[in-house]
Amino acid sequence: MFELAPLTTTSIGSLPRPRWLGTTVRSRVSFSIAGEALEEAQRDATIVALREQDDLGIDIVTDGEQRRESFVYQAATTWDGVDLVNRGTKARYRNRDDAHVVPRITGPIRWRGPALVNEVTTLKGLTRKPVKVAIAGPMTIVDSTADEHYRDEAALAMDAAAAINAEMLALQAAGCDFLQIDEPAMTRYHDKVMAFGAAALDRCLDGITVPALVHLCYGYPGGAAQQHHYTYPKLLDRLMQTRISGFTVEFGRSPYDPAVLAPYRDKLIMFGCVDPGNSPAPSVDAVRARVAAALKHLDPRRVLLTPDCGLMTISRELARQKLAVMVEAARGLRTSM
């Protein structure tokens, strides 16, 4: 396993896009250009995102997800059985009666080839720092699509997991140092986690030898209702029975007591310590105190500091401010160890 420094800093993955690349509404992006010009602009935006992370002192970097139209569907662009163009309606979405237009599952899901490897190869050509890439997990795929083929969420989840696993193996082969499985749906459907979600998550990890963490998200920085009434312990107890290396938790904007993490201190814990929404950047002292409270229960060598969620929905300046506060808090805590 990659050896971590105490309180290694990273991000969940997404960073704000330059205005010349496109506009972001909630978690979806509309690019301003197309074709070869878009490919060039996305690479330029990746370079900008990487340089900003370097300047801030972020330890594990991402490409800021500058190429992605959606964090959920990007990997599915190379799957059979998913219609991303002729969309359908999902009546119950994110455990709310809140209809959304979503891609349709029209046949068996099969992985045709890599969709995200260019994120790794681009980063590896630009930095010597360890890199992390995220991919949406099977429960989130189930929750974010209209199933017209399987009519069985467990079966759909397992085929999605096989496709996700193939993508993760390709990312690992390309030199990705850390993998992240985004599973906001897990926080909202604990019954489904127990029924099939944890098993599908475990299927994603076949043959994976680099650290792989699951990102548990309880709310969205774009303004959707946060759902912190769903708590951690029952969910985490089940996930400990899988092969995940660790998980993310939200403490930047949640009321949770970090003592709930004590039973899981042997895992890698991406500790969310900054609110990713459109709120003012916290003080360094506030973040330092938040992390210090967690370190009463955790080994700092197994804690990665991060915002609670992605930063793509806020301004670049605000994102820089929030990441700078997080890095400064980490530095201050390290010097006191």
N, C-alpha and C positions, 0 to 999 in steps of 0.2 A: 504494500500500500504506500502511496505517496506520503512522505513524512511532512506533517503540518507543523508550522510554527504556532506558538500559543496565540489564540485569537486571530487566526488568519482571516483576512477580509475578502469579501467577494460581493457579487450582486445576485439577485434571483435570475437575471438573464437579460430582460429587456431594458433598454435605455431610450431616452427620447431621440426621435429622429430629427435631423436638420430639416428646416422648413422647405428647403429646395428639393428634398427627396419625396415628401408626401405629408399627408395630414392623418392624425390619429383620432378616432372617435371610439371611446371606451377601449376595447381590446382589438379593434380592427383598423387596418391601415389602407388608405387610398393613395397609391403612388401617383406622382405628378407626371411621370414620363413612362416610356415603354421601350421594349426591344434592347438593342445594344447600349443605348444611352442609359437605360435603367440599370443594366448590369454594371456599367462603369460607375454610375452614381452610387449604387449600393456598395461597391468596393470602397469608393471614396468615403462613404459614411462609416463603413467599418473601420477604416484607418482613423477617422476622427474619434470614433467611440473608443478605440483602443488607446490612442494617445491621451485622451482625457482620463481614462482609467490609470494609465501609467503616471501621469502628472499628479493624480490624487494619491497614488501609492496603494492601489488595490492589488492584492496578492494573487488571486485567481481571477482571470479575466474571461469575458465573453465577447462576442461580436456585437453585443447590444441588440441582437435579433433584427438587424437592419434590413435583411432580405425578406422578412416574413410579413405576409399580409395578416396572419392570425397565428397566435401561439398554439391554438388547438389543431388547426388543419394542415399546417405546413408539411408535416411528414406524410400525410395522407394524399398529397399530390402525386405520389408514385405508387398508390395502392389501386388494385382492381377492386371493383365493388362499391366505390364511393363516387357519387355524382356531385361534384362541387359546383356545377354550373346551374343545373335545373333543380333548384332547391325545393324543399318541402317545409311543412310547419310542425314544430314541436310544441305541443300544448303545455306540458309540464316541463319546466326548464330550470335547472339549478334548484330543484325542490320547491319551486314556486309555480302557481298557476299564472304563468307569464309567457304567453305564446311567442316563439321566436322562429324566424326563417333560418333553416339550417340545411347542410348537405344531407342527401338521401343515401341510405345504404340500399343498393339495388341488386347486389349479388354477393357471392363469397368474397371476403377480404383476402387479398393476396398481395404480398410485397413484390414489386417489380424491380426495384433498384433504389439506391440511396437518394434522399432528398436533402439531407442536412450536412453531408460530408464537406461541401464547399465551405461551410462555416469553420470547420476544423482546419482544412488545408490553408485557407486564407490566413487564419490566426497564426498557424504554425510558421508561415512564411514571414510573419511580421513581429513575432515576439518569442522570447525564450521562457516567458512565464507559463505556468500551468494554465490550461484552458478548460472551460466547462461549457457543455452544450445541453440544452433542455429539450425534452420531447413530451408531448401530451400523453398521459397514461390511458389505459383501456377503459376505466370507469368514466373518465372525462369524455372520451370518444363516444361511449354509449349515451351519455347524458346530452351530448352536443350534436347528435345526428337523429334523423328520422328513419327508423328501421322499417324497411319495406320487404326485407328478405328473410332474416333469421326468425323474427317474431319471438325471440328468446334472448334476453339480455345477457345471460351467462355465456351462451354460445357466441354471440357477437363479441363479448369481452375477450374470450379466449382467442378467437381469430385475430382480433385487433392486437392482442398481446404478442402473438406470433410475429405479426408484421412489425411491431415496435421492437421486438427482440432482434429481428433481422437488421433494422436500422441501427440499433445500438451496437451490434456487432461490427457493422461497417464503420461507425464512428470510432469505436475502440481500435479497429485496425488502422484507421487514419491517424491515430496518435492522440485522441482525446484523453485528457488526464482525469476528468471528472464527468460523470453523467448525472443528469437530473431528470426525474420523471414528474411532470406536473400533474397533480391529481386533486384539484379543488373539489371535484365531485365526491371524493372520499370523506370530506368533512361534513357533507350534507346528507349522506345516505349510509349511515353506520350499519343498517340492516343488510344492505347490499354488499358492503365490505365483507361482512361475515359470511354471506351466502356465496359470493363468487369474486368479489373485488380483490381480496388479499391473494387468492390463488392466481388470479390473472396478473397481478403485480409480480408475483414470484416467477411466473412464466416469462415475463419480460427479461429476467435476469439470467436465463440459461446461457452459460458460456461467458458471462461478463466477469472480468477480473479486476477492472479499475473500480474505484469507489463510485457507488451509485446511490443517490439520495432521492427520497420522494418529497416533493414540495406540497405541503398541506396548506391550503389557502382558505381563510374564513370570510373574506370580504374582498372587494375590488376597489382599487384606487380611483377608478373612473366614476364613482358615485353610487354604484349599486349597493343595496343594503348589506351590511356586514352581518355575519351569522355566528357570533361568538357564543351564542347559547348552546351550540354544539361543542362539547368539551373534548379534551384530549385523551384522558387515560384509557377508556375502553377501546378507542381506536388504536392507540399506540400499542397496547397490550397485544392486539391481534397482529399488528405489523411486525412486532418483534419475532413472530413465528416465521417470517419470510426471510429472504436473503439480502434485504436492503442493508446498505452500509450505514444509513442514517436517515434523517428527515429534517424538514424545516418546521419551525414553529413561530407564531406571531406573538411578540411581546411589545412591539412598538406602538400598537394601537389596541391591544386587548387588555382585559382586566385580570388575566391569569396570573397565578402565583407560580414563579419558576420552580418552586419545590416539586411541582408535578413531574419535572424532568429527572429527578434524582434516580428513579429506577432504571433509566435508560442511559446512564452516564457512560456506558461502554460503547455506545454508538456515536458516530459523528453527528453533531447537532448544529445545523445552520440556524443560529439564533437571530430571529428578526428583532432588531433593536431600534428601528427607525420607521415611522409611519410613511408609507410610499405615496400617500395622497397629496392633494393640493392644499396642504397645511404648511405653516411656516416651519423652517428647519429648527429642530430642537437644539438646546444648548449642549455643548460637550459634556458639561457636568451632569445633565439629565441622562444622557446616553451612558455615560460612565457608571452612574449609579444603577441604572437598569441592568447593565451587564454584570456589575459587581454582585448584585443580588443573585443572579443566576450562578455565578462562580462559587457561591456557597455550597452548591449542589453538584457542580460539574467540573471536570478536568479541563483547564483552558487549552490543553493540547488537542482536545477533541471538539473544540467549539470554533465554528466559523461565524463571523459576524456579517450580517446582511440586512438590507431593508426587509420588511415583512413580505413584500411582493415586488413585482416589476415596476419600473419607473417610467414606462413609455407614455403614460398619460399626463405627465407634468412637464413643465418647461425644462430646457437644458440647464438653465442657471439654477433653478431650484433643485434639480437632481444633483448637480455638482455640490451645492451647499450641503445637502443631506449626506451624500457620500463622504464629503470632507469631514463633517462632524463625526461620522462613524469611524473613519480612519484615525482621527485625532484621539478619540476616546480609546481606541484599541492601543495606540502608542502609549498613552498615559497609563493604562492598566498594565501593560507589559513592563514598563519601567519600575512599577511598584511590586513586581513579583519577586 
